[in-house]
Amino acid sequence: MKRKSGFVFSLVIACSLFLSCESSDDEDLVGNWTKSSDFEGVARNEAVSFVVGDFAYVGTGYNGKKQLSDFWKYDSDNKYWTQVADFPGKARYSAVAFGVETKGYVGTGYDGDNYLKDFWEYDPATNIWTEKAEFGGSARYGAAGFGIDSKGYIGTGYDDNYLKDLWEYDPTTDAWTQKVSLGGSKRREASVFVISGKAYMCAGINNGSLVTDFWQYDPQSGAWTELRKITNYSDDSYDDEYTTITRSNAVGFALNGKGYLALGSSSSLVSAVWEYNPVSDIWEQKSAFEGTTRDGAVSFVIKDRSFITTGRSGGYQLDDTWEFKPDETYDDKN
């Protein structure tokens, strides 16, 4: 009995030390997540989001039973959601959305039977959707989209083949122009964020493998520039800790001159959050996401505040919304 008690005591001490180290590791990381107002539509995954002015718009997606077409506006100051006009195209998920100046745009995706390439413009001032010129590339899902200045862009994705093309949309002429393709791996479910007029594309999956290359697109020159890989690739020490960046179906967003990659899936769902500094081309790990780990979420930034909402965890669709404050001290009580 004495030997057994000693073993149990030692095990308790070992576990306590392990948990203490884990807690200390968490506390060493910077960044804090706080719960915000739950998304008011039905829980869903692979929705889309865009920002126009001081409001974010979230819609479409899949609720585990059917594709969706409803759309909602989020007021971050007052923490409430308001339903706006339904998306008039086919209900879908894994589509693309972006905001350009005073309008929002939604296109591509999957309706449960077909890949799609229709493209729609939303005017918040009138609450009206207008169908625009079809996307210039092939019908697809899992693409990436972004807006820079007065133009919108859609690229990569899957149309029964993995893709790496890029297309530019000009709202003034309602026309698509093919641009130089991504220089690296084909992919779907990539993440993208925009900093100082340049787009940064990373993560995603290609032929069953997570991609590790990372690229910057400059619309002024029309050129792609390869950046440092998002895995422990070099002989230098800067990337020794790059063990949890690669993933697919994650969210990417930019805030105050930095890029962020959160959530998604690798061999399992990912809670690790990473911050990218475009000046140094270095990634730094931040405090992990504090809600339920998930993929297929959406993100948006309003008034220098970043949010994540919806997504999927196993067989469950989610509707909670979280705000990330990257420079705050981690607080596990939020």
N, C-alpha and C positions, 0 to 999 in steps of 0.2 A: 504493500500500500504506500509506503514512504517513497519507493522508487517511482510509482505511478504519479503521486502528488508532485514530486519534483519535476517530472516530465511535463505535466500540465502547467505548472508554474512557469517553467522555462518557455513553453509554447506561448503562453499569454504574454510574457515579456517580449518575446521575439515579434509577435503580432503587433504589440503596442508600438515597438520601435519601428516596424515597417509602416504602420499607419501614420505614425508621427512623421516619418520621412516623406511619405506621400503627401500629407497635409502641408508639410513645409515646402515641398516642391510646388504645390498649387499656389501657396501664398507668395512664393518668390516671383510668380508670373504677374504681369500687369494687365489690367483690363477687367471690367466689371459688367456683368449682365443683369438687367433688371426687367421684371415682368411688366409688360404694357397691356393695352386693351386687346382682348381676344378678337381675332378676325370674326366678323359677324355672319358671314356666309357659312355654308356647310363646310365641315372639315374636308380637306383635299390635298392632293399632291400634284406636282408638276403644273402649277398655275403659271401665270406670267404677271409681271409688274412693270410699271413705268411711272415716272414722276413728271408732272407738269406744274410749274409754279411751286406753291407751298403744299401741294397735296400729292399723295401717292395713290395709285390705282392698281387694284389686284383683281384678277378674274380668270376665267376658264379653269382647266384642270380636270382632275378625276377624283371621284369620291369613293372609289372602291367598287362601285356598281355601274356608273355611267359617266360619260363625258359631260362637262359643264360649260355654260355660256354666260353665267351671271357675272356682273362686275361691281366692285365696291371702291369707294373713295375713303381714304384715311386722313383725318385731321389730327396731326400729332400734338398740337397745342392743347386741344380739348379732349384728346384720347377717345374719339368716337368714329365709327364707320357709318357711311351713308351709301345705300344702294343707288347706282346710276343705271343708265340704259344698258340692257343686256347686249352682249356682243352678238351681232346679227348673222355672222357666218356660222358654219357648222360647229356644234359643240366639239371641243377638242382638248387635248393636253399635250405637253411637251412642245409648245409653240414658242415663239420669240416675240418680245415686245421691247420698245424703247421710246423715249420721249425726245422730240426735236422742237425746240422753241415752245410754241403754245399748243402743240398737238401731241397726242399719243398714237402709237402705231403697233398693230398686232398682225402676225402672219405665220405661215407654215404650221407644222404640228401634225397630229394624228387623231383621227376621229373614231378609231376602233376598227375601221376597215381600210382606210386609205390614208396615204401620206398627202399632205396638203401644201398648196403654194399660193392660195389667195391672200390678199393683203388689205388691211383696213385701217382707216384713220379715225381717231376719236377727237372731237372738239369739246373740251370741258365747258366752254362758254355757252354752247347750245345743247349739250348733252346728246349729240347726234353722231352716229357712226356713218362713214361714207366708204364704199368700196373703191379701192384705188387699183392701179396697174398691178397685175400679178407679179409676184416675186420673180426675178429674172433667172434664177437657177432652177434646179429640179425640185419637185415636191419632196419634202423631207420632214423629219422630226429631230429633236435633240440638237438643234443648231444653236449658235450663239449670236446675240445681237447687241448693238450699242449705238448711241447717238453721239456725234461730235459736231459742235457748232450747228450748221444748218443742214447737215446730212445724216442719214441713217445707214447702218451697215448690218448685213446678215451673212454669216459664213459657217463653214464646217457642218456637222450633222450627219444624218444617215438616211439614205434612200434605197436601201438594200446593199449599198456600198458605203464605206466610210468616206467622208468628204473633207476637203481642205480649201475649197474655193471661197472667194469673198466677193460680195456684191454691194455696191453703193446705191442708195436711194436718194433722189433729189425731189423733195416735195414741191418745189416751184415748177418743175416740168413733169412731175409724176412719171419719172423714168428711172430705169435701173441700168447701171453700168458695171460690167465685170472688172474687177481690180486684180492686182497680182495676188496669187494664191499664197496662203500660209506656207512658209518655207520648210516647216517641220512635218511632224506626223499628222496624218489624217486623224480625225477624232469626232466623236459625238459627246454630248453632255460636258462640254468644256465650260470654263468660267472665264469671265472677262470683267475688267474694270477700267475706267478712264481717268487718267491723271494728266492735267495740263495739256489737254488736246491730243493725247496719245492713248491708244488702247493697248492693254496688256492682256494677253490670252495665255492661260495655263490650264493644267489638269485635263481631265477627260479620259476616254477609253478608246482604244483602237485594236480591233481583232482580239478582244478579250483581255488585253493588257493595259494597265494604266500608263499614260504617257508621262514622260519626265521632262520634255523640252518646254521652254518658256519663251514667248515672243512679244515684241513690241511693234505695233503698227502706227506709222505716222501718215495721216491722210494728206498732209501737205506734200510730201515727197512720193507717196504711194508705195513706200518700201517697208518691208518687214526686217527687223533686227533681232537676231537671236541673243537672248540673255543667258545668265547662268542657269544650269539645270536645277530642278526642284527636288533633287535627291542627292545623297552623299556620293558625288561623282568624282570630284577633284582630289588631288593629294594635299590640298590646303585644308586648314582647320575650320574655315568659315562655314562649311556645309556638313561638318561632322554630326550635327544634331538634326539634319534634314531627313528624319525618318518617318514623319507623319504628314508631309505636305501633299504627296500624290494622292489623288482621289478622283471620283467622277460624280456627276449630278450634285455638285456643291453649289454654294453661292459665293459670288465675288462682288465686292463693292469698294468704292474709294471714299476716303474721308480725310480732309485736312492734309492733302498731299501724300497720303499713304494708301496702299492697296491692302485689301483683306480677303482671305480665303477661309471659309468656315463650312462645317458640316459636310455632307456627302457620304460616299461609301468607298471603301477599298476592299479588303477581304471581309470587312464588317462595317457597320456604321461608324462614322468618325465624329468625335467631339472636339478634336484639336483645332485651334484657331491660329492662323499665322498672319503676320503683318509684313508687307513688302515696302522697302524704302527704295524708290527709283534713283535716288542720288548715289547710293552705295551699291545698288543691285544686290542687297542682302535681305534675307527673310529672318524675322524674329518671332519666336513663339509667344503667344499671349495666353491669357486665362482661357481655359476650355469653356465651351458652351455649357450653360448651367441647366438648360431644359432637357427634354427628352431628345436623345440623339436621333438624327433623321437624315434622309436625303430628299430630293425633290422639293425643297423649300424655295421661297423667293426672298429677295432682299431689296431694300430701297433706302435712300438717304434724303431726308428733308431737313432744311434749315440746319445743316451741319450735325444732324443726328441720324444714326444708322439703326435700321430695324431688320428683323428677320421674322417671317411668319409662314404658317402652313407647313406642309411636308408630310412625310410618311415614315413610320417606324414599324418595321415588320408588316403585319396586316392592318395596322391602324393608320387612319388618316388624321391629321392634326390641324388645329385651328388657333393655337396659342401664338402670341406675338411677344417678341423680346427686343429690348433696346441694348445695344452694345456701346459702352463708353471705354474706348481703348486706353485712355490715359489715367483712369481711376484705379485706385487700389482694389484688389479683389475682395469681395465681401460675400461670404457663403450664406449670409442670412437673407439675401434678397431673393 
